[in-house]
Amino acid sequence: MRIGVIGAGYIAEAAIPGLRGATDVSVVAVSARQKPRAEALAARLGVERAVDDHHALLAMDDVDLVYVATPPASHFEFVSDALAAGKHVLCEKQFAMSAAEAGDLLARATSAGVVHAITHPSRYLRPYTVARALVADGFLGRAVLARVDAFANYALRPTMPPYYATWSSRRAEGGGLRDYLCHHLDHVRFIFGGLDLIAARTLIAKPANAVVAPGHDIRQVWAGALPTAGTEPADAYDTAIVQGILPDGGLLSLASGWSLNHPGGVDWQIYGQDAMLRLHGMAFSDKLDGAKSGDQALRSMLDSSAPQTNPYTLLAADLRESIADRSHAPTYATFQDGFELQKILDQIVEPAPRSDDPG
């Protein structure tokens, strides 16, 4: 499977090494509207070709799958063009700007008959895959209550992109809460098989973000703080509380934010009639503990001898198998998953305007 990448930002740079770690998978071209950015990324990662027109990339006969690794507001354009070119598509999350866009892209992908996926690589982390298998096998009995806390301080750290005024702080360009919250809502749907929203409330915890000084590239942020030139008001929500119902009638309570001081990381507590599971970690859960109702204490549910393969590598291998065998049952999120998730996100992030809504 040969991949062409649209986008030369920090997400593409983080994903490409893992994607091409899978057997018989290579990244053959990168496209960006500013060709020097595409050329610089290609040079750093050893990608053969760099172009400044995504149509040129789509016209390449040796590109089997297109990975759209650009900010959310551009996804509809690039995915639509890739589907029109008959390419298999992997789109960065968040998938679309609305459920209407997501439904349109799903219909186009279905009509084109191609493999379609959304980049939720954390599905491949062992705590989530094992938890999903345990729930499916009846370990919990009926799920009664799932409490999920996902707390980060990304927007408070000058070495992280959300600290700066980019698409993540601009509601019209997608906003960071959609991007961060969609991870954890996708995990809920992945583990339990679905989710119906009851209620949600959002707010902006960090009202302004630093503007990067002219001449500096946001991709440098991982190496340290960037020079700034004032601030820009944020109108995209960064904090939310969500309540929902799981497929078997259990309740979900999810709190999420990435502008929080001294965050507690990610902590799931899942209570069933017969057992309990706890997933916990910092950026994502890296531990999974559990206990049956008669046990005296929680124990690890993970095989400590099994190393964690790069999630992007597992995603690429899964996509390769789907292209080779359309009956393959994938782990990745499809455009159908993205459409269902987008309907939930729209209800959370785009409700009727409130009197205290700065947007």
Secondary structure, DSSP 4 states (H G I P E B T S, - for coil): -EEEEE--SHHHHHHHHHHTTSTT-EEEEEE-SSHHHHHHHHHHHT-SEEES-HHHHHT-TT--EEEE-S-GGGHHHHHHHHHHTT-EEEEESS--SSHHHHHHHHHHHHHHT--EEEE-GGGGSHHHHHHHHHHHTTTTSSEEEEEEEEE--GGG-TTSGGGBSSGGG-GGGT-HHHHHHHHHHHHHHHHHS--EEEEEEEE-S--EEEEEPTT--GGGGGGSPPPEEEEEE--S--EEEEEEE-TTS-EEEEEEESS-SS--EEEEEEEESSEEEEEEESSSEEEEEEEETT-SS-EE-S-TTS----HHHHHHHHHHHHHH-TT---SSB-HHHHHHHHHHHHHHHS-S--TT---
